[in-house]
Amino acid sequence: MTGAESTVAPVPLLNAANLLTAARLVLVPVFAVTVVASGMTHAGWRMAACLIFVVASATDLVDGWIARRFELVTSLGKVADPIADKALTGAALVLLSWYDRLPWWVTVVILVRELGITALRFWVIRHGVIAASRGGKIKTALQILAITWYLWPMPDAPAGVGPWIMGAAVVVTVVTGFDYIAQALRLRRPTR
């Protein structure tokens, strides 16, 4: 075998990045049960739910970094990672709305955008990948911050900041959604 014929070892399916993604998926029902146990009134359970949410959200940052840094990107990870993200965020938003902490229209707007962009990414996957943009990363950070703010029990004055953070998250969520649609249409445009 010559140098030009060298082979690249396949990435193992069972790796640190995929295990973190799996852990995030496992934490989703644990998080949901904790929120339900809190009834969004019991401070201790709310703190526990908030901490679980923060830990689960942090695994998203870490698993992506590990996958890129150590070349552990797998097809499973590419599919499971966004599913785990949407499951965690979706569960949090639905529960916050269920307990009247967040208007349902906010939850619907964010979830429609998230599910729509995920579907859009699969629609164009043969033509190219729509990578997460800086705006998309800001959107994710704002959503996580807003949800964390709503979950943590705090006095009325600081709690009043939550809707402003969520408002910013909704605006960035919608704007970046249109940006991703434009990218998808460019990818699907036939080349001449």
ABEGO torsion letter per residue (X at the ends): XBAAABBBBBBBABBAAAAAAAAAAAAAAAAAAAAAAAGGABAAAAAAAAAAAAAAAAAAAAAAAAAAAAGABBAAAAAAAAAAAAAAAAAAAAAAAAAGABBAAAAAAAAAAAAAAAAAAAAAAAAEBBBBBAAAAAAAAAAAAAAAAAABBBBAAAAAAAAAAAAAAAAAAAAAAAAAAAAAAAAABBBX
